[in-house]
Amino acid sequence: MESDSQPPSASSHSSDWFANFVGTVIALITLALPLLAIAHYSPSQGTTWQSPPYPMQNITNNQP
């Protein structure tokens, strides 16, 4: 560190605090928003597999 450098001023310290706060808020939103979207759009109860309305053909035994 240079000997002629001056310590940061009080206004610089407050802007650093504000920048850290804004960065933290953005990080929390970035982490929480996908989880909230998944929770909102996913079904509330597990869905069960239903058979399709058309008959499935057996692939291994295709006999005419």
CNS distance restraints for C-alpha pairs under 8 A (distance, minus, plus):
assign (resid   1 and name CA) (resid   5 and name CA) 7.60 0.50 0.50
assign (resid   8 and name CA) (resid  12 and name CA) 6.10 0.50 0.50
assign (resid   8 and name CA) (resid  13 and name CA) 6.80 0.50 0.50
assign (resid   9 and name CA) (resid  13 and name CA) 6.45 0.50 0.50
assign (resid  10 and name CA) (resid  14 and name CA) 6.37 0.50 0.50
assign (resid  11 and name CA) (resid  15 and name CA) 6.21 0.50 0.50
assign (resid  12 and name CA) (resid  16 and name CA) 6.11 0.50 0.50
assign (resid  13 and name CA) (resid  17 and name CA) 6.30 0.50 0.50
assign (resid  14 and name CA) (resid  18 and name CA) 6.23 0.50 0.50
assign (resid  15 and name CA) (resid  19 and name CA) 6.03 0.50 0.50
assign (resid  16 and name CA) (resid  20 and name CA) 6.13 0.50 0.50
assign (resid  17 and name CA) (resid  21 and name CA) 6.14 0.50 0.50
assign (resid  18 and name CA) (resid  22 and name CA) 6.15 0.50 0.50
assign (resid  19 and name CA) (resid  23 and name CA) 6.06 0.50 0.50
assign (resid  20 and name CA) (resid  24 and name CA) 6.10 0.50 0.50
assign (resid  21 and name CA) (resid  25 and name CA) 6.25 0.50 0.50
assign (resid  22 and name CA) (resid  26 and name CA) 6.18 0.50 0.50
assign (resid  23 and name CA) (resid  27 and name CA) 6.12 0.50 0.50
assign (resid  24 and name CA) (resid  28 and name CA) 6.17 0.50 0.50
assign (resid  25 and name CA) (resid  29 and name CA) 6.17 0.50 0.50
assign (resid  26 and name CA) (resid  30 and name CA) 6.05 0.50 0.50
assign (resid  27 and name CA) (resid  31 and name CA) 6.26 0.50 0.50
assign (resid  28 and name CA) (resid  32 and name CA) 5.95 0.50 0.50
assign (resid  29 and name CA) (resid  33 and name CA) 5.59 0.50 0.50
assign (resid  30 and name CA) (resid  34 and name CA) 7.29 0.50 0.50
assign (resid  31 and name CA) (resid  35 and name CA) 7.28 0.50 0.50
assign (resid  32 and name CA) (resid  36 and name CA) 6.16 0.50 0.50
assign (resid  33 and name CA) (resid  37 and name CA) 6.10 0.50 0.50
assign (resid  34 and name CA) (resid  38 and name CA) 6.11 0.50 0.50
assign (resid  35 and name CA) (resid  39 and name CA) 6.11 0.50 0.50
assign (resid  36 and name CA) (resid  40 and name CA) 6.01 0.50 0.50
assign (resid  37 and name CA) (resid  41 and name CA) 6.13 0.50 0.50
assign (resid  38 and name CA) (resid  42 and name CA) 5.78 0.50 0.50
assign (resid  43 and name CA) (resid  47 and name CA) 7.51 0.50 0.50
assign (resid  52 and name CA) (resid  56 and name CA) 7.87 0.50 0.50
assign (resid  57 and name CA) (resid  62 and name CA) 7.89 0.50 0.50
assign (resid  58 and name CA) (resid  62 and name CA) 6.58 0.50 0.50
